[in-house]
Amino acid sequence: SQTIHQWPATLVQPVGSPLSLECTVEGTSNPNLYWYRQAAGRGLQLLFYSVGIGQISSEVPQNLSASRPQDRQFILSSKKLLLSDSGFYLCAGGVSGNTIYFGEGSWLTVV
Amino acid sequence: GENVEQHPSTLSVQEGDSAVIKCTYSDSASNYFPWYKQELGKRPQLIIDIRSNVGEKKDQRIAVTLNKTAKHFSLHITETQPEDSAVYFCASASGNTPLVFGKGTRLSVIA
């Protein structure tokens, strides 16, 4: 079965610092991969999704970017964090039929 | 694009009673409707899903119904228990498009 690994689990970053969150998938090939953000007590906002290596679709314009250097690796980055980037970041993956599974999530606090 | 409305935003029930959460969607091409449960500080977990070729699906105390004509689907939890307390998200998708999530329902089961 498919497993989504995501790290780091928590991080506190100063405003203006860079960000890198990494996600890897085990147990499947050529998955669709997603990055979601969840503000405290709020819903799931789709940030990026990818259907293959080097293919990234952005859903929300912002200072974040995503990359997929390998089939089962998905990275979320920022060059300069804003206070509004704080939140719970979730990587998700799925292979067919739209079913997706989430990683454990990364709590980001920008101070 | 697809729009998913979820009601109610909060729901309190007595232990042992039933809980019903409703979602409506806008895209008539949508054909996949999952439900996720998110406990505090944790990742959303898939609890049940339904596809447009069936009207109802049941898994122990949880059931989902779908009305394609009216474009709405519902989650039913019977004999609620305190461990059912969580935030529940509905979602919909068509083809290989990313899931669109509702804003969530915070369910509290009072012992």
Chai-1 contact restraints between the chains, C-beta under 6 A:
chainA,res_idxA,chainB,res_idxB,connection_type,confidence,min_distance_angstrom,max_distance_angstrom,comment,restraint_id
A,G43,B,F101,contact,1.0,0.0,6.0,A-B,restraint_1
A,G43,B,K103,contact,1.0,0.0,6.0,A-B,restraint_2
A,G43,B,G104,contact,1.0,0.0,6.0,A-B,restraint_3
A,L44,B,F101,contact,1.0,0.0,6.0,A-B,restraint_4
A,L46,B,P98,contact,1.0,0.0,6.0,A-B,restraint_5
A,Y49,B,P98,contact,1.0,0.0,6.0,A-B,restraint_6
A,N98,B,Y32,contact,1.0,0.0,6.0,A-B,restraint_7
A,N98,B,A93,contact,1.0,0.0,6.0,A-B,restraint_8
A,F102,B,R43,contact,1.0,0.0,6.0,A-B,restraint_9
A,F102,B,P44,contact,1.0,0.0,6.0,A-B,restraint_10
A,E104,B,R43,contact,1.0,0.0,6.0,A-B,restraint_11
A,G105,B,R43,contact,1.0,0.0,6.0,A-B,restraint_12
